[in-house]
Amino acid sequence: MIKTRFAPSPTGHLHIGGARTALFNWLYARHHGGRFILRIEDTDRERSKDEYTEGILEGLAWLGISYDEELYFQSTRMDLYREHAYRLVQDGKAYRCYCPPEVLDERRKKALSEGRKPAYDRACRDLCLEEPDKPYVVRFKVPLSGTVAFDDLIRGTITFQCEELDDLIIFRSDDTPTYNFTVVIDDASMGITHVIRGDDHINNTPRQVLMYEALGFPTPHFAHVPLIHGKDKARLSKRHGATSLIEYREDGFLAEALMNYLARLGWAHGDQEVFSKEDLIEKFDLANVGKSPAIFDMDKLLWLNSHYMKTLPPEDIATRFIPFIEKMGHRAPEGPTLLGIVMNLRERARTLKEMAEMAEFFFCDEVSYESKAREKFLNQNTKVFLEEFLKGFVGLETLAVEEQRGLLEAIAGDHGRKIVDIVQPVRVALCGRSVSPGIFEVIQVLGKDVVRKRVERAILSI
């Protein structure tokens, strides 16, 4: 059975690159009927925080990525790492290194000054005696010659010269294991068959392959995915926009849109752009993952999000919309009124946050007028239009579009004006701005009493 994993470190928020890695692993496992596990790599005692772990779990759940088996924590597996590290020492495949850090630092500086590679000089590699009173690290014995190769499922065969690899530390002097060692023990003991990760890990892979072999574990398949870059071809960072997965939720993006977009960052299925979760599970495979960095394009993400805003059931959008209204300090209306607002704005708003900003005038007791809109449309020249609109409006039997249009057309005709000349003052009176959803729909959502009060206030303000 194919088995993949996502193994984030809880030393910061889950970023977009990590979320895509999790998604690719999850899709590959689901596509092949396999299993996907989540492992929290929390061996960094200083920087690992519970809040980051909670953020990772919350972000993945929101995105729609579920994991199989229990949730694994490296911090609970220390005895296992220690056992395997000292088994390697006993087998002569690792050794205790007693070189003090300050001595190592001097050796590195000397190597650099002489134009040599600042790698560990293996001074302790062939020591026969233990020094029980001295602190030490455990180093893995890398072969001094030969090559190590692996077949990358995206990039093909990759080969490294062993002489280019140093004897890396697998256990520190504070009795904690290092990343390259723990990941081998975990992936082997958890039965991981495919390791899908960013190509910034390529240089770690030959060391890990050698450790799999030294421990007698089967080596998994590797697939190194190109990193995500901004439009300027630089590695994705804060300057390109939000990078944390939770930030996208708070900015009003829909999980369906972000999953769709992340899947398309580096993977393609013909010219298709829009994929449901079911589509992605059915069609995703590593064969169509590209070798070049994916370019993050916020405009494209916004376009995709607006597509889902328009096509998901309005009742669903309305439910997700409520927290954004409440975050602005307003109480969300219920039933038909809320649904009416969503139907009114879903064609224009690209995110839920943008929809809330557009809709704020619906919830205010008193709207604030934009200065330019007020100057142009709430003045002595337009006051008569508002007064005649108010007089006719209170007499309407219903708020049907036909009745509203009839009233506006009659006022425009009486003054020899276009209907837009009447609509714009009414719009600013109701919304505080010169651009809004369709005026007929706005009036229907606000209701007769609110419309009357807002027009009265606008007239008094002139």
Salt bridges, closest charged atoms under 4 A:
GLU41 OE2 - ARG39 NH2 3.18
ASP44 OD2 - ARG47 NH1 3.40
GLU58 OE2 - ARG249 NH2 2.53
ASP68 OD2 - ARG30 NH1 3.03
GLU69 OE2 - LYS3 NZ 2.71
GLU69 OE2 - ARG35 NE 3.46
ASP79 OD1 - ARG82 NH1 2.94
ASP105 OD2 - LYS109 NZ 3.46
GLU114 OE1 - ARG116 NH2 2.89
ASP121 OD1 - ARG107 NH1 3.22
GLU130 OE2 - ARG96 NH1 3.36
GLU131 OE1 - LYS134 NZ 3.36
ASP152 OD2 - HIS224 ND1 2.57
GLU164 OE1 - LYS117 NZ 3.43
ASP166 OD1 - ARG207 NH2 3.73
ASP167 OD1 - ARG122 NE 3.04
ASP167 OD2 - ARG125 NH1 2.92
ASP175 OD2 - ARG82 NH2 2.92
ASP186 OD2 - ARG39 NE 3.36
ASP186 OD1 - ARG77 NE 2.74
ASP187 OD2 - ARG5 NH2 2.86
ASP187 OD1 - ARG39 NH1 2.85
ASP199 OD2 - ARG155 NH2 2.58
ASP200 OD2 - ARG235 NH2 3.58
ASP232 OD2 - ARG239 NH2 3.36
ASP232 OD1 - HIS240 NE2 2.83
GLU247 OE1 - LYS238 NZ 2.68
ASP251 OD1 - LYS353 NZ 3.79
GLU256 OE2 - ARG320 NH2 2.61
GLU273 OE2 - ARG264 NH2 3.21
GLU273 OE2 - LYS300 NZ 3.37
ASP285 OD2 - HIS31 NE2 3.80
ASP285 OD1 - HIS32 NE2 3.37
ASP297 OD1 - LYS231 NZ 3.39
ASP299 OD2 - LYS231 NZ 3.76
ASP316 OD2 - ARG320 NH2 2.94
GLU354 OE1 - ARG350 NH2 3.06
GLU360 OE2 - HIS330 NE2 3.06
GLU366 OE1 - ARG457 NE 3.54
GLU388 OE2 - HIS415 NE2 2.96
ASP421 OD2 - ARG417 NE 3.40
ASP449 OD1 - ARG452 NH2 2.56
ASP449 OD2 - LYS453 NZ 3.36
GLU456 OE2 - ARG452 NH1 3.29
